[in-house]
Amino acid sequence: MNSLKNRLTSLLALLSLSPMAQGQVEFERPPIDYHNRETSNPIEDIRAKVSSGEVKLRFDETHGYLVHLLELLGIDTSSQVLVFSKTSLQLKRIKPERPRAIYFDDVNYIGYCQFGDVVEIATTDPKLGAIFYTLAQEPVEKPDIIRDRGECMQCHGSNRTKGVPGHLIRSVYSNKYGQPEFGRGTYTTDHSTPFDQRFGGWYVSGTHGKMRHMGNVSLESPKSLDLDREAGANVTDLSMLVDVAPYLEPTSDIVALMALQHQSQMHNYLTLANLETLSALYYNDVMAKAFDREDGYLSGSTKRRIRSVAEKLVKYMLFSEEFALEAPVAGTSDFAKNFSARGPKDASGRSLFQLDLETRFLKYPCSWLVYTDSFDSLPEITYDAVATELYFALRGQDERGDFVHLSSRQKQDIYEILYSTKPGLAKIWEGLGTDA
């Protein structure tokens, strides 16, 4: 009787932690324990080197630690984008006349405000997702890079980030002071977002033909019915709108913004796949012990949860539901050129970093984040599930119709590129009965 009572107690406790009860992954408690688990990421590496004296962060009077931090991380300044809406930590420092700059690569996001108290840092832990830090803009011998202990999770651990610690790009209706008019609604943007809902509260430099967006302009008055999208369209010289001299680049490149929109949510899908698997396996193990099941037992519900999250990840990484461009897009910085030169290429010179920008973002629509540690660090069972879903999506066995946007030629190209540049995927695919 006591044994049965103990089992029921354990089950009730477990149900209170399960995603079915919470509506999202519970990342503050075991098995994830987000704020207490040790993290491994590029910012922690720099933090340790600064602490030991191996690296001395260089400070300048104009940008503080920003320039040296970007150098240490290898972040290209052509990635610079400028946001003038008050939608971040240092909102008092931000306004249309003094936007916040963001610089990024495939893992890290660095935020800089003129006269800011801190450099804002977001990085991506392969196991935990987005991790947030601040670096005080004060010249000291050993500046401390401080990890956030929960404040950032109010926005970066919500349904907008797939319910996991994640990254977030929003488009808002901003007034002339940079204050978002939240009553008008906001858009969490990615590659599927209609063009006319993008870039609200951001400066945008570049051309996009007949398409219109929400960038470069504000609501003229509280009673304005809408933004004057025409006034903000096809701007190639931001100096006509804002003083760009204090920034590292004179641009807020439209291609960089589009890359940022895709990869911010791709990070979140990778984190969701990782954390949902950990949660599912933890729940499975407790249930197995409660019912004296054999070691290695996987319930049907556990398998379904893992397969479901793998399906979501593959669907997003292959740009399902991508908004089809109605006109060519061109930026005003070196971002597109630098981006296209990156990444591994197959024997034919094809790469997932090659841009299209005529009708879609990429020439070969598959996320470049497949080359990150976040992808390679997926639990083995999830990696196998993702590889299998990719195989069936690209080999013409798309039973759900999620990939009708890809032609047979595109599927073959993506398959061959991945087969050549991702040995882990190729090995699994060979076991499924075919090669490239």
ChimeraX attribute file (.defattr): number of C-alpha atoms within 10 A of each C-alpha:
attribute: neighborCount
match mode: 1-to-1
recipient: residues
	/A:1	6
	/A:2	7
	/A:3	9
	/A:4	11
	/A:5	10
	/A:6	12
	/A:7	17
	/A:8	13
	/A:9	13
	/A:10	15
	/A:11	15
	/A:12	11
	/A:13	11
	/A:14	15
	/A:15	14
	/A:16	12
	/A:17	18
	/A:18	17
	/A:19	15
	/A:20	10
	/A:21	12
	/A:22	11
	/A:23	10
	/A:24	18
	/A:25	25
	/A:26	22
	/A:27	20
	/A:28	13
	/A:29	12
	/A:30	14
	/A:31	16
	/A:32	20
	/A:33	13
	/A:34	21
	/A:35	16
	/A:36	11
	/A:37	13
	/A:38	10
	/A:39	17
	/A:40	14
	/A:41	17
	/A:42	15
	/A:43	24
	/A:44	18
	/A:45	11
	/A:46	19
	/A:47	16
	/A:48	14
	/A:49	15
	/A:50	18
	/A:51	16
	/A:52	11
	/A:53	11
	/A:54	10
	/A:55	14
	/A:56	16
	/A:57	21
	/A:58	14
	/A:59	17
	/A:60	13
	/A:61	9
	/A:62	12
	/A:63	19
	/A:64	24
	/A:65	22
	/A:66	24
	/A:67	17
	/A:68	16
	/A:69	20
	/A:70	18
	/A:71	11
	/A:72	13
	/A:73	16
	/A:74	12
	/A:75	20
	/A:76	16
	/A:77	21
	/A:78	23
	/A:79	27
	/A:80	25
	/A:81	27
	/A:82	28
	/A:83	27
	/A:84	29
	/A:85	30
	/A:86	22
	/A:87	20
	/A:88	15
	/A:89	14
	/A:90	17
	/A:91	17
	/A:92	12
	/A:93	17
	/A:94	25
	/A:95	20
	/A:96	26
	/A:97	14
	/A:98	20
	/A:99	27
	/A:100	27
	/A:101	22
	/A:102	20
	/A:103	23
	/A:104	25
	/A:105	19
	/A:106	17
	/A:107	22
	/A:108	22
	/A:109	21
	/A:110	22
	/A:111	24
	/A:112	23
	/A:113	23
	/A:114	17
	/A:115	13
	/A:116	19
	/A:117	16
	/A:118	22
	/A:119	21
	/A:120	22
	/A:121	24
	/A:122	21
	/A:123	23
	/A:124	27
	/A:125	24
	/A:126	22
	/A:127	25
	/A:128	25
	/A:129	24
	/A:130	26
	/A:131	26
	/A:132	26
	/A:133	20
	/A:134	19
	/A:135	19
	/A:136	17
	/A:137	19
	/A:138	14
	/A:139	14
	/A:140	12
	/A:141	12
	/A:142	15
	/A:143	17
	/A:144	15
	/A:145	22
	/A:146	14
	/A:147	16
	/A:148	15
	/A:149	13
	/A:150	13
	/A:151	11
	/A:152	16
	/A:153	17
	/A:154	9
	/A:155	16
	/A:156	21
	/A:157	23
	/A:158	15
	/A:159	12
	/A:160	19
	/A:161	25
	/A:162	19
	/A:163	19
	/A:164	28
	/A:165	29
	/A:166	32
	/A:167	27
	/A:168	22
	/A:169	21
	/A:170	19
	/A:171	23
	/A:172	28
	/A:173	26
	/A:174	29
	/A:175	21
	/A:176	18
	/A:177	15
	/A:178	26
	/A:179	20
	/A:180	23
	/A:181	15
	/A:182	10
	/A:183	7
	/A:184	11
	/A:185	10
	/A:186	17
	/A:187	16
	/A:188	16
	/A:189	23
	/A:190	25
	/A:191	24
	/A:192	15
	/A:193	17
	/A:194	16
	/A:195	18
	/A:196	13
	/A:197	19
	/A:198	26
	/A:199	26
	/A:200	27
	/A:201	30
	/A:202	28
	/A:203	27
	/A:204	32
	/A:205	29
	/A:206	21
	/A:207	20
	/A:208	22
	/A:209	14
	/A:210	11
	/A:211	18
	/A:212	19
	/A:213	23
	/A:214	28
	/A:215	29
	/A:216	28
	/A:217	27
	/A:218	28
	/A:219	19
	/A:220	14
	/A:221	11
	/A:222	10
	/A:223	7
	/A:224	11
	/A:225	10
	/A:226	13
	/A:227	21
	/A:228	18
	/A:229	17
	/A:230	14
	/A:231	13
	/A:232	19
	/A:233	22
	/A:234	22
	/A:235	21
	/A:236	19
	/A:237	16
	/A:238	18
	/A:239	12
	/A:240	9
	/A:241	14
	/A:242	15
	/A:243	14
	/A:244	19
	/A:245	9
	/A:246	11
	/A:247	19
	/A:248	15
	/A:249	16
	/A:250	21
	/A:251	26
	/A:252	28
	/A:253	27
	/A:254	28
	/A:255	27
	/A:256	24
	/A:257	23
	/A:258	16
	/A:259	23
	/A:260	26
	/A:261	23
	/A:262	24
	/A:263	23
	/A:264	21
	/A:265	24
	/A:266	26
	/A:267	28
	/A:268	25
	/A:269	25
	/A:270	30
	/A:271	29
	/A:272	27
	/A:273	28
	/A:274	27
	/A:275	24
	/A:276	25
	/A:277	25
	/A:278	21
	/A:279	23
	/A:280	22
	/A:281	19
	/A:282	18
	/A:283	20
	/A:284	20
	/A:285	18
	/A:286	15
	/A:287	19
	/A:288	17
	/A:289	14
	/A:290	17
	/A:291	11
	/A:292	9
	/A:293	12
	/A:294	9
	/A:295	9
	/A:296	9
	/A:297	13
	/A:298	16
	/A:299	15
	/A:300	9
	/A:301	11
	/A:302	19
	/A:303	17
	/A:304	12
	/A:305	17
	/A:306	23
	/A:307	21
	/A:308	15
	/A:309	21
	/A:310	27
	/A:311	20
	/A:312	17
	/A:313	22
	/A:314	25
	/A:315	18
	/A:316	21
	/A:317	22
	/A:318	22
	/A:319	25
	/A:320	20
	/A:321	15
	/A:322	18
	/A:323	16
	/A:324	17
	/A:325	17
	/A:326	14
	/A:327	15
	/A:328	16
	/A:329	20
	/A:330	19
	/A:331	24
	/A:332	22
	/A:333	23
	/A:334	16
	/A:335	20
	/A:336	22
	/A:337	13
	/A:338	13
	/A:339	19
	/A:340	15
	/A:341	13
	/A:342	13
	/A:343	14
	/A:344	18
	/A:345	17
	/A:346	14
	/A:347	11
	/A:348	8
	/A:349	8
	/A:350	17
	/A:351	25
	/A:352	26
	/A:353	23
	/A:354	21
	/A:355	18
	/A:356	15
	/A:357	19
	/A:358	16
	/A:359	14
	/A:360	20
	/A:361	24
	/A:362	20
	/A:363	19
	/A:364	26
	/A:365	24
	/A:366	24
	/A:367	19
	/A:368	22
	/A:369	19
	/A:370	16
	/A:371	16
	/A:372	13
	/A:373	15
	/A:374	20
	/A:375	19
	/A:376	17
	/A:377	15
	/A:378	21
	/A:379	16
	/A:380	12
	/A:381	14
	/A:382	21
	/A:383	21
	/A:384	18
	/A:385	21
	/A:386	24
	/A:387	20
	/A:388	20
	/A:389	21
	/A:390	25
	/A:391	21
	/A:392	14
	/A:393	24
	/A:394	23
	/A:395	14
	/A:396	14
	/A:397	13
	/A:398	15
	/A:399	9
	/A:400	8
	/A:401	10
	/A:402	17
	/A:403	20
	/A:404	13
	/A:405	16
	/A:406	18
	/A:407	12
	/A:408	12
	/A:409	11
	/A:410	16
	/A:411	23
	/A:412	17
	/A:413	19
	/A:414	21
	/A:415	22
	/A:416	20
	/A:417	23
	/A:418	24
	/A:419	20
	/A:420	16
	/A:421	18
	/A:422	15
	/A:423	11
	/A:424	14
	/A:425	21
	/A:426	21
	/A:427	13
	/A:428	19
	/A:429	20
	/A:430	12
	/A:431	9
	/A:432	12
	/A:433	7
	/A:434	11
	/A:435	13
	/A:436	12
